[in-house]
Amino acid sequence: MRPADLIERKRNGEELPAAEVAELVLAYARDEVPDYQMAAFCMAVYFRGMTPGETFALTQAMIASGDTLDTGAALGRKGVDKHSTGGVGDKTSIAVGPIVAACGVPLGKMSGRGLGHTGGTLDKLEAIPGFRVELTTEEMVAQLRDIGVAIVGQSANLVPADKKLYALRDVTATVDIVPLIASSIMSKKIAAGADAIVLDVKGGDGAFMKTLDEASVLAQEMLELGRRAGKEVTCLLTDMDQPLGRAVGNALEIREALDTVRGEGPDDFTELVLDACARLLAYSDLGIGREEGRRRAEAAVADGSAHDTYGRWIRAQGGDPDPRVLPEAPIRRTVTAPRDGIVARLGALAVGVAALELGAGRRTKEDAIDPAVGVLCFAKRGDTVLAGDDLAEVHARDEASAKGAVDAVLAAYTIAHEVPAARGIVLEVIS
């Protein structure tokens, strides 16, 4: 295999044999193919795309480049998993895990850190004092047996080819290629041993895929990869034109996830959490359908068993589940409505960037995150407000950053006289 030959053939629009795609990826993972050649290959893919067969070969090769897990087999249970493509205020897994576990279905999940508006799931969990994200596979399995939920950092040896390839794509303007996005996500899900996967594919202003059509294309690609791998997959296409829930910022999102586990969360976030729980329970080995799954998830929230499971989970990983120990920013400033009207729009991206400027996210992998800062959005699309009403609240480390965030969040709001068209959080389901 000569990498230059594969680059030329892909540049010319040829379909590459699966064996050659696999050989290229595995050689790159072994440092036998230089970055400049793999970057050229990614650019050829950017313009020419990949067939389903090529994308599956790429996915299989990334899985084969490292270790694989099978927590379901270790537990003697069907393995279920959930993944989100990410957005502003997305803390869904932190609420879904304990609810599903309280219903008798273990959920072990490998998550990552964030690069962008706010932290990833691990960064949010590390806002909890003492919380430990690095568990061995043996510790993770033992915790799943005892408590039913574990969210941990991705093993260094799990799909290492993907880690290397993503880092290269990040600096060569080849991130936004659907086959490469889909293979990156699905290689990790398959390598982690899930039998059934619920994917939350976000579309809109604050998402990677800016339109529902783009999100649908990505969802279909991931469904096809799951089908070829013998997995059950459902994709929820969800709204990311405005922040999810109220909280944007790491400790703030932990509080909101806990509120939701206790039945006190915002409506849009609660609906997404319960919908995901219902589908995960229906995919499990409980032998129930989605409606019964929804009923059991709601019951676990109502009777306090989900809250109890949350506390046991956080303590098992070294954290303190009491929300009073979460860090708090020293400065809080309100964003007030300049006039009467109806919230026609709340731009997710603008709120996310405001949170990033406060210190809630990262521009580079080396940046430190401030877990206390962020934004609470009280008024959402369709809400009626009066002049002087609180639209949002900024949590900041200093006055200068607070002022900048107040101005940015105010600019994210569009207040009009017409009621915007009603739209739920789940826009479409593909399975």
C-alpha positions as a printed Julia matrix, in Angstrom:
431×3 Matrix{Float64}:
   0.0     0.0    0.0
   1.4     3.36  -1.09
  -0.47    6.23   0.64
   0.1     8.49  -2.38
  -1.77    6.02  -4.59
  -4.78    5.99  -2.24
  -4.76    9.79  -2.05
  -4.72   10.08  -5.85
  -7.49    7.54  -6.35
  -9.7     9.13  -3.72
  -8.96   12.56  -5.18
 -10.2    11.2   -8.52
 -13.42    9.93  -6.96
 -12.67    6.21  -6.9
 -14.1     3.89  -4.26
 -11.26    2.31  -2.27
 -11.34   -1.36  -1.22
 -12.03   -1.9    2.47
  -8.68   -3.61   2.99
  -6.78   -0.62   1.65
  -8.7     1.86   3.83
  -7.99   -0.31   6.87
  -4.31   -0.64   5.99
  -3.94    3.15   5.64
  -5.62    3.87   9.01
  -3.7     1.2   10.92
  -0.39    2.27   9.38
  -1.13    5.87  10.38
  -1.87    4.73  13.95
   1.55    2.98  13.98
   3.28    6.22  12.81
   4.14    4.62   9.47
   2.2     7.23   7.46
   3.19   10.9    7.96
   0.68   13.57   8.96
   1.01   15.4    5.65
  -0.16   12.35   3.69
  -3.08   11.61   6.01
  -4.05   15.3    5.89
  -4.09   15.1    2.08
  -6.26   11.99   2.26
  -8.72   13.74   4.6
  -8.92   16.69   2.22
  -9.61   14.32  -0.69
 -12.41   12.79   1.41
 -13.7    16.29   2.18
 -14.28   16.95  -1.53
 -15.09   13.43  -2.75
 -16.85   11.89   0.26
 -16.84    8.21   1.2
 -19.18    5.38   0.29
 -20.92    3.47   3.12
 -18.48    0.61   2.58
 -15.46    2.89   2.88
 -16.87    4.57   5.99
 -17.51    1.21   7.65
 -14.0     0.03   6.78
 -12.61    3.22   8.36
 -14.71    2.64  11.48
 -13.62   -0.98  11.82
  -9.98   -0.03  11.38
 -10.17    2.61  14.12
 -11.73    0.03  16.45
  -9.01   -2.49  15.55
  -6.27    0.06  16.33
  -6.72   -0.42  20.09
  -8.49   -2.24  22.89
 -12.19   -3.02  23.01
 -14.48   -3.38  26.0
 -17.58   -5.44  26.63
 -19.08   -4.36  29.92
 -22.37   -6.01  28.94
 -20.67   -9.41  28.76
 -18.85   -8.74  32.04
 -22.18   -7.96  33.69
 -24.1   -10.68  31.88
 -26.49   -8.0   30.6
 -27.36   -6.32  27.33
 -25.23   -3.18  27.06
 -26.92    0.16  26.32
 -25.25    3.51  25.73
 -26.14    7.11  24.86
 -24.21    9.76  22.99
 -24.83   13.4   22.15
 -23.16   15.36  19.38
 -22.97   18.28  21.83
 -24.45   21.71  22.25
 -24.95   24.64  24.58
 -26.18   23.54  28.01
 -26.14   19.82  27.17
 -25.81   17.9   30.44
 -28.19   15.1   29.48
 -26.04   12.06  30.35
 -25.59   13.27  33.94
 -29.35   13.04  34.48
 -30.06   10.02  32.27
 -27.49    7.74  33.96
 -28.96    7.61  37.47
 -32.58    7.45  36.22
 -31.89    4.47  33.95
 -29.85    2.77  36.7
 -32.66    3.29  39.21
 -34.91    1.4   36.77
 -32.59   -1.62  36.88
 -30.52   -1.08  33.73
 -26.78   -0.42  34.15
 -25.32    2.43  32.11
 -21.56    2.62  31.81
 -20.37    5.48  29.65
 -17.02    6.77  28.47
 -17.12   10.52  27.95
 -14.75   13.28  26.94
 -13.7    16.81  27.73
 -14.94   19.87  25.94
 -13.26   22.18  23.47
 -15.53   25.15  22.9
 -18.41   26.84  24.69
 -18.39   24.88  27.94
 -16.75   21.77  29.29
 -17.59   18.25  28.22
 -19.34   15.75  30.48
 -16.12   14.99  32.37
 -15.39   18.68  32.99
 -18.9    19.16  34.33
 -18.58   16.18  36.67
 -15.2    17.43  37.87
 -16.95   20.59  39.08
 -18.06   18.28  41.92
 -15.31   18.4   44.56
 -13.41   15.09  44.7
 -15.11   13.45  41.71
 -12.78   10.96  40.0
 -13.19   10.26  36.28
 -10.26    7.85  35.86
 -11.44    4.33  36.73
  -9.95    1.04  35.62
 -12.18   -1.29  33.65
 -12.4    -3.54  36.72
 -13.47   -0.6   38.92
 -16.04    0.48  36.34
 -17.58   -3.0   36.1
 -17.68   -3.36  39.89
 -19.4     0.03  40.21
 -21.93   -0.92  37.54
 -22.73   -4.11  39.44
 -23.13   -2.24  42.74
 -24.79    1.01  41.67
 -25.7     0.69  38.01
 -24.06    3.84  36.65
 -20.5     4.96  35.91
 -19.28    7.8   33.69
 -15.54    7.75  33.15
 -12.79    9.07  30.91
 -12.05    7.29  27.66
  -9.32    4.67  27.94
  -6.05    5.74  26.33
  -6.04    2.52  24.3
  -9.6     2.78  23.04
  -9.62    3.68  19.31
  -6.23    5.47  19.43
  -6.35    5.93  15.64
  -9.41    8.15  16.11
  -7.64   10.33  18.69
  -4.69   10.82  16.35
  -6.83   11.41  13.28
  -9.15   13.88  15.04
  -6.19   15.94  16.28
  -4.96   16.14  12.69
  -8.39   17.07  11.29
  -8.72   19.78  13.94
  -5.71   21.67  12.52
  -6.26   20.98   8.81
  -9.85   22.27   8.33
 -11.18   18.75   7.78
 -13.37   18.32  10.88
 -16.78   18.86   9.27
 -16.89   15.79   7.03
 -19.92   13.6    7.74
 -18.25   10.19   7.12
 -15.33   11.13   9.39
 -17.62   12.54  12.1
 -19.84    9.45  11.99
 -16.94    6.99  12.07
 -15.31    8.88  14.96
 -18.47    8.7   17.08
 -19.49    5.17  16.2
 -16.01    3.65  16.51
 -15.95    4.7   20.18
 -19.49    3.46  20.85
 -18.85    0.09  19.21
 -15.41   -0.34  20.82
 -16.95    0.36  24.23
 -19.18   -2.69  23.8
 -22.67   -1.21  23.5
 -25.32   -3.5   22.02
 -27.86   -0.69  21.62
 -27.21    3.04  21.31
 -29.41    6.13  21.58
 -27.81    9.03  19.69
 -28.84   12.63  20.37
 -27.95   14.43  17.15
 -28.33   18.16  17.62
 -29.16   20.62  14.86
 -29.3    24.39  15.01
 -27.43   27.58  15.86
 -25.52   26.12  18.83
 -24.76   22.73  17.27
 -22.06   21.45  14.94
 -24.75   20.61  12.36
 -26.51   23.93  11.74
 -29.69   22.63  10.1
 -32.07   19.74  10.64
 -31.19   18.43   7.17
 -27.48   18.34   8.04
 -28.24   16.61  11.35
 -30.41   14.07   9.51
 -27.59   13.21   7.08
 -25.21   12.59  10.0
 -27.84   10.52  11.82
 -28.43    8.32   8.77
 -24.71    7.74   8.37
 -24.36    6.65  12.01
 -27.42    4.41  11.76
 -25.87    2.67   8.77
 -22.61    2.11  10.65
 -24.52    0.7   13.6
 -26.55   -1.59  11.33
 -23.42   -2.95   9.65
 -21.9    -3.59  13.08
 -25.0    -5.47  14.27
 -26.07   -2.79  16.75
 -29.51   -1.38  17.51
 -29.46    2.39  17.05
 -32.01    5.19  17.41
 -31.21    8.81  16.55
 -33.07   11.7   18.15
 -32.77   14.88  16.13
 -33.02   17.62  18.75
 -33.28   21.4   18.78
 -30.13   23.43  19.45
 -31.32   26.83  18.21
 -31.51   27.87  21.87
 -29.62   26.55  24.93
 -30.86   23.27  26.4
 -32.51   23.92  29.75
 -31.56   27.06  31.64
 -27.98   26.43  32.77
 -24.84   26.98  30.67
 -21.66   26.43  32.69
 -20.2    23.45  34.49
 -21.32   23.66  38.15
 -24.55   25.36  37.06
 -25.3    22.42  34.77
 -24.59   19.9   37.53
 -27.18   21.66  39.69
 -29.7    21.56  36.85
 -29.06   17.88  36.15
 -29.62   17.12  39.85
 -32.79   19.23  39.87
 -34.05   17.19  36.92
 -33.27   13.88  38.65
 -35.39   15.2   41.54
 -38.25   16.15  39.2
 -37.6    19.9   39.36
 -35.82   20.52  36.05
 -36.85   22.81  33.18
 -39.46   21.43  30.81
 -37.36   21.08  27.65
 -34.46   19.39  29.39
 -36.76   17.11  31.39
 -38.54   16.01  28.21
 -35.28   15.12  26.45
 -33.97   13.23  29.5
 -37.15   11.18  29.92
 -37.41   10.44  26.2
 -33.81    9.16  26.12
 -34.41    7.09  29.28
 -37.56    5.54  27.81
 -35.71    4.46  24.66
 -32.72    3.08  26.58
 -35.02    1.04  28.85
 -36.9    -0.27  25.82
 -33.59   -1.35  24.27
 -32.5    -3.12  27.47
 -33.1    -6.71  28.56
 -36.1    -5.74  30.71
 -38.46   -6.81  27.94
 -40.54   -3.62  27.98
 -41.63   -1.12  25.35
 -40.96    2.6   25.16
 -44.22    3.63  26.84
 -43.52    1.4   29.83
 -39.94    2.65  29.82
 -41.2     6.22  30.05
 -43.56    5.29  32.89
 -40.75    3.62  34.87
 -38.38    6.55  34.32
 -41.03    8.99  35.55
 -41.71    6.74  38.57
 -37.99    6.59  39.47
 -37.89   10.38  39.5
 -41.14   10.71  41.45
 -40.34    8.17  44.2
 -36.8     9.47  44.82
 -34.98    6.31  43.74
 -33.23    8.19  40.88
 -32.06   10.84  43.33
 -30.78    8.15  45.69
 -28.92    6.48  42.82
 -27.38    9.83  41.85
 -26.01   10.25  45.38
 -24.58    6.72  45.5
 -22.99    7.18  42.08
 -21.29   10.48  42.89
 -19.99    9.15  46.22
 -18.68    5.98  44.56
 -16.48    8.1   42.3
 -15.18   10.17  45.2
 -17.47   13.2   44.94
 -19.89   14.89  47.3
 -23.45   14.87  45.88
 -24.61   17.79  48.06
 -25.15   20.73  45.66
 -24.1    23.16  48.41
 -20.46   22.13  47.92
 -20.42   23.1   44.23
 -18.27   26.14  43.45
 -20.06   29.47  43.08
 -18.9    32.55  41.2
 -18.45   35.68  43.37
 -20.32   38.02  41.02
 -23.86   37.7   39.68
 -25.44   40.18  37.31
 -28.92   40.09  35.81
 -29.8    40.63  32.16
 -33.1    42.55  31.99
 -35.66   42.92  29.22
 -35.4    46.31  27.5
 -39.1    46.33  26.54
 -42.35   44.38  26.71
 -42.82   41.54  24.25
 -42.32   37.87  23.51
 -38.98   36.08  23.23
 -38.84   35.27  19.53
 -35.28   33.93  19.65
 -32.49   33.12  22.09
 -29.32   32.45  20.14
 -27.58   29.36  21.51
 -24.23   30.14  19.97
 -24.12   33.68  21.41
 -24.9    32.39  24.9
 -22.28   29.67  24.49
 -19.62   32.17  23.42
 -20.54   34.4   26.39
 -19.98   31.42  28.71
 -16.66   30.71  26.98
 -15.52   34.3   27.52
 -16.41   33.98  31.21
 -14.08   30.97  31.46
 -16.59   28.11  31.3
 -15.0    26.58  28.19
 -11.72   26.11  26.35
 -10.21   27.64  23.23
  -7.3    25.17  23.33
  -6.87   21.81  25.02
  -4.43   23.39  27.48
  -6.89   26.01  28.8
  -8.14   25.69  32.37
 -11.89   25.77  32.97
 -13.52   27.83  35.73
 -16.28   25.49  36.97
 -18.21   28.24  38.79
 -18.96   30.68  35.96
 -21.71   30.6   33.39
 -25.16   31.83  32.42
 -28.68   30.99  33.59
 -31.34   31.7   30.94
 -34.67   32.33  32.67
 -36.65   33.43  29.6
 -36.76   31.08  26.61
 -38.36   31.15  23.17
 -42.1    31.88  23.39
 -42.03   33.41  26.88
 -43.79   36.75  27.48
 -41.69   39.38  29.25
 -42.19   42.91  30.53
 -39.64   45.7   30.45
 -37.27   45.21  33.41
 -37.99   41.48  33.83
 -34.99   39.21  34.38
 -34.09   37.44  31.14
 -30.93   35.77  32.4
 -28.27   35.84  35.11
 -24.51   35.96  34.54
 -22.19   34.23  37.03
 -18.71   35.75  36.7
 -15.3    35.88  38.32
 -14.84   39.67  37.95
 -16.75   42.81  37.0
 -15.16   43.22  33.57
 -16.09   39.74  32.36
 -19.55   40.11  33.93
 -20.25   43.29  31.97
 -19.11   41.75  28.71
 -21.28   38.69  29.27
 -24.36   40.76  30.19
 -24.05   42.68  26.93
 -23.48   39.5   24.9
 -26.41   37.61  26.44
 -28.75   40.58  25.97
 -27.78   40.67  22.3
 -28.66   36.95  22.05
 -32.31   37.75  22.81
 -34.77   38.88  20.15
 -37.96   40.3   21.68
 -40.89   40.74  19.31
 -44.68   41.03  19.37
 -45.54   37.81  17.51
 -45.55   34.41  19.17
 -42.97   32.17  17.46
 -44.07   28.81  16.09
 -44.17   26.16  18.8
 -41.41   23.56  18.57
 -40.59   20.64  20.85
 -37.11   19.59  21.9
 -37.2    16.33  19.89
 -37.72   17.33  16.26
 -37.52   13.91  14.6
 -36.73   10.29  15.46
 -34.81    8.06  13.03
 -34.4     4.37  13.76
